[in-house]
Amino acid sequence: MNMTRLEQNKERRVGPMSGWLMLFIGVVLMLGAVAWVIFSAVGRHPAWVPMAIPGFFLGGLVLSGLFSLEPNEAAVLVLFGRYQGTVRESGFHWTNPFNKRIRVSLRSRNLNGERLKVNDKQGNPIEIAAVVVWRVEDTAQATFDVESYTNFVQIQSESAVRHLASSYAYDHGEQNEVTLRSGMEEVSGALLRELQERLSRAGVVVEEARLAHLAYAPEIAGAMLRRQQAEAVIAARQKIVHGAVSMVEMALGELSKRNVVQLDEERKAAMVSNLLVVLCGETEVHPVVNTGTLYT
């Protein structure tokens, strides 16, 4: 099946005429027509009055071509369906009165995306939202290549966020794997690149894109919280045990090095057991003092 490829438009800048000069000409034509009507009435020549109509018509036509632009604003000029160019200079201007003037804001805009419920790479339901800062760079593409560039930005941003969420795990990825939670900078960079690729056809430049909200979906949030707490407890236990073993090893080494006391293997095992209980216990340990010999 043959598909017709849409023509891609490119912005072409044009320099408009000064609006003040054309305002003066338009006012002179209008005042001249009024003066002609008055002169005809005073001179009792009513047949001359219709001769003022061209003056009124030309004056109104000239004045209708006046327009002004604010800073960071552009006007796309279209004459009978044909693109004539874009005016970007701020100020008071004049153009062909038959030109259609489509105003386009060049200011930076914020898109605060809604919270989307999607599945991450591991299939876990999560909630995600992003903030996108964008602006129009090519006014011709923004006006003619898409139906509504604001809606286009919103829909494509939502689609990019959904694709991003399905490409990364929320957390607990494979070794050295970037996740949504731990790799914010990498994820934001990937989102920025994908958005720019999607929105370039609309003449839009993405200045910044970042995740504004990231959380597990409510139905699994409780289970995932318990999982995170359990992992934190295990990690803490591992560190405690590692430290306790190091301290026991250091204690036995110092006792042997300084020849403080000679312990057989059974007593060493008992000492190690007691030290590990003291160092790894969650509650305070109350020792029992042995008043006899070491071997009783």
C-alpha atoms as one frame of an Amber mdcrd trajectory, in Angstrom:
protein
   0.000   0.000   0.000   1.392   3.374  -1.004   1.382   6.050   1.687   1.802
   9.735   0.959   4.540  11.296   3.036   3.609  14.625   4.599   5.595  17.622
   3.460   7.822  18.994   6.196   7.787  22.762   6.552  10.703  24.924   7.614
  10.540  28.370   9.130  11.439  31.286   6.865  11.934  34.621   8.584  10.742
  37.846   7.001  11.255  41.473   7.978   7.993  43.458   8.226   7.455  47.106
   7.383   7.301  49.729  10.111   3.794  50.077  11.469   4.171  53.754  12.324
   4.659  54.835   8.703   1.669  52.831   7.498  -0.396  54.124  10.431   0.347
  57.679   9.277  -0.602  56.839   5.675  -3.824  55.131   6.758  -4.849  58.027
   8.986  -4.079  60.543   6.201  -6.278  58.595   3.764  -9.133  58.417   6.251
  -8.884  62.094   7.170  -8.624  63.036   3.502 -11.833  61.126   2.769 -13.613
  62.840   5.668 -12.373  66.232   4.509 -13.629  65.506   0.978 -17.086  64.657
   2.313 -17.166  67.901   4.335 -15.934  69.909   1.357 -18.624  68.377  -0.870
 -21.339  69.108   1.687 -20.239  72.719   2.215 -19.897  73.338  -1.511 -23.306
  71.761  -2.118 -21.894  69.156  -4.452 -23.510  65.913  -3.245 -22.427  64.157
  -6.412 -18.825  64.439  -5.244 -19.416  62.520  -1.978 -19.049  59.020  -3.520
 -15.549  60.001  -4.607 -14.511  59.730  -0.915 -15.347  56.026  -0.806 -11.976
  54.865  -2.252 -10.211  56.948   0.409 -12.201  55.286   3.190 -11.612  51.854
   1.649  -7.857  52.303   1.160  -7.427  53.866   4.604  -9.265  51.009   6.300
  -7.314  48.463   4.263  -3.988  50.007   5.264  -4.951  50.168   8.940  -6.102
  46.548   8.949  -2.546  45.446   8.135  -1.172  46.811  11.411  -0.142  44.414
  14.192   2.217  44.315  17.166   4.375  41.593  18.677   5.589  41.223  22.250
   9.038  39.872  23.141   9.299  36.090  22.566   6.282  36.109  20.282   6.081
  35.389  16.548   3.521  35.813  13.794   3.172  33.237  11.019   1.964  34.918
   7.799  -0.285  32.971   5.430  -1.636  34.442   2.170  -4.553  32.521   0.652
  -3.289  29.226   2.103   0.369  29.764   1.200   3.043  30.237   3.844   4.751
  33.610   3.419   7.155  33.662   6.347   7.461  34.308  10.067   7.955  37.614
  11.841   9.928  37.332  15.087  10.847  40.977  15.753   8.937  42.532  18.612
   7.320  45.925  18.020   4.703  47.650  15.852   4.593  46.280  12.269   2.578
  46.287   9.056   2.023  43.491   6.589  -0.206  42.753   3.635  -3.776  43.201
   4.968  -4.796  39.952   3.251  -2.164  37.976   5.153  -3.554  35.751   7.872
  -1.511  36.292  11.035  -1.144  33.267  13.346   0.456  34.184  16.657   2.846
  31.660  18.212   4.391  32.050  21.662   8.146  31.386  21.816   8.284  31.400
  25.619   9.338  28.362  27.643   6.409  26.358  28.969   5.955  23.793  31.718
   4.056  20.567  31.228   3.213  18.988  34.575   2.227  15.505  33.517  -0.482
  13.538  35.258   0.323  10.500  37.366   0.297   7.440  35.141  -0.155   3.875
  36.340   2.102   1.583  34.308   4.134  -1.616  34.712   7.891  -1.382  35.045
  10.386  -3.702  33.368   9.746  -6.412  35.962   5.968  -6.155  35.627   5.379
  -4.324  38.920   2.599  -1.683  38.787   3.993   1.769  39.567   2.845   5.388
  39.485   5.003   7.807  37.529   4.783  11.437  36.401   7.176  13.868  34.724
   7.685  17.616  34.358   8.746  18.806  30.897  10.066  22.282  30.010   9.658
  23.012  26.298   9.378  25.830  23.764   8.613  26.302  20.087  11.731  26.570
  17.934  10.338  26.253  14.378   7.028  28.116  14.027   6.282  26.695  10.573
   6.521  23.097  11.779   4.493  23.865  14.911   1.736  25.510  12.853   1.512
  23.331   9.757   3.042  19.903  10.512   0.816  18.962  13.468  -2.836  19.624
  14.226  -2.253  21.263  17.612   1.305  21.416  18.888   0.237  21.844  22.530
  -1.871  18.688  22.444   0.887  16.955  20.493   3.413  17.759  23.225   1.071
  16.527  25.953   0.194  13.228  24.278   3.737  12.434  23.137   5.103  13.250
  26.610   2.668  10.792  28.171   3.637   8.150  25.628   7.361   8.718  26.275
   6.904   8.409  30.049   4.995   5.133  29.616   7.739   3.742  27.378  10.423
   4.889  29.814   8.707   3.182  32.768   8.476  -0.121  30.899  12.171   0.039
  29.958  13.552   0.229  33.512  12.913  -1.598  36.754  11.639   0.441  39.692
  14.474  -0.908  41.844  16.222  -4.198  42.656  17.493  -4.597  39.122  20.329
  -6.807  38.032  23.887  -6.051  39.101  24.998  -2.562  37.965  21.631  -2.073
  36.220  20.170   1.446  36.108  16.770   1.640  37.787  14.111   4.324  37.986
  14.799   4.898  41.649  18.600   4.780  41.766  19.482   6.256  38.372  17.519
   9.504  38.284  20.093  11.366  36.184  20.416   8.577  33.603  16.642   8.108
  33.453  16.026  11.853  33.050  18.590  11.969  30.242  16.915   9.052  28.463
  13.521  10.755  28.827  14.902  14.028  27.439  16.393  12.301  24.383  13.230
  10.348  23.616  11.015  13.413  24.002  13.253  15.465  21.709  13.105  12.751
  19.062   9.310  12.574  19.278   8.682  16.343  19.351  11.205  17.451  16.720
   8.588  16.982  13.980   6.479  19.662  15.682   9.327  22.190  15.798   9.556
  21.890  19.586  12.752  21.928  21.668  12.749  20.139  25.030  14.871  22.091
  27.517  14.440  19.834  30.547  12.593  16.654  31.490  12.565  15.108  34.955
  10.481  12.642  36.932   8.226  14.478  39.366   6.596  11.456  40.998   7.665
   7.838  41.356   6.060   5.266  43.646   4.663   1.762  43.722   0.958   1.438
  42.972  -1.222   1.405  46.127  -2.142  -2.278  45.767   1.484  -3.417  46.169
   2.957  -0.481  48.093   2.518  -2.214  51.487   4.150  -5.456  50.356   7.042
  -3.614  48.735   7.556  -1.518  51.867   7.851  -4.682  53.968  10.270  -6.067
  51.408  12.435  -2.952  51.631  12.363  -3.081  55.428  13.376  -6.756  55.406
  16.250  -6.035  53.019  17.385  -3.159  55.229  17.343  -5.426  58.303  19.314
  -8.124  56.455  21.885  -5.571  55.269  22.255  -4.220  58.803  22.615  -7.743
  60.216  25.300  -8.567  57.677  27.286  -5.493  58.675  26.877  -6.253  62.384
  28.019  -9.874  61.954  30.969  -8.813  59.815  32.040  -6.309  62.449  31.541
  -8.779  65.295  33.646 -11.457  63.593  36.397  -8.892  62.975  36.357  -7.844
  66.626  36.454 -11.448  67.872  39.339 -12.211  65.534  41.179  -9.133  66.750
  40.551 -10.055  70.401  41.864 -13.601  70.004  44.839 -12.344  68.044  45.780
  -9.782  70.705  45.397 -12.300  73.521  47.624 -14.772  71.724  50.150 -12.132
  70.660  50.625 -10.711  74.149  50.459 -14.148  75.802  47.824 -12.933  78.238
  46.171 -16.313  78.594  46.515 -19.702  76.954  43.187 -21.096  75.667  42.531
 -24.501  74.203  40.228 -24.912  71.222  37.177 -25.618  73.372  37.664 -22.453
  75.439  38.323 -20.427  72.332  35.036 -21.677  70.892  33.223 -20.756  74.101
  34.796 -17.274  74.091  33.882 -16.729  70.451  30.302 -17.804  71.175  30.008
 -15.441  74.133  31.502 -12.491  72.250  29.222 -13.015  69.258  26.187 -13.122
  71.537  27.243  -9.861  73.160  28.112  -8.079  69.921  25.225  -9.335  67.779
  22.416  -9.254  70.327  19.598  -6.749  69.878  19.147  -6.183  73.615  21.600
  -5.364  76.333  23.471  -8.428  77.619  23.806  -9.027  81.389  26.979 -11.072
  81.996  27.313 -13.722  84.700  30.581 -13.454  86.592  32.403 -16.732  86.993
  34.009 -16.814  90.461  35.569 -20.219  89.965  38.260 -21.333  87.597  38.143
 -21.060  83.857  37.508 -24.783  83.564  34.603 -25.114  86.048
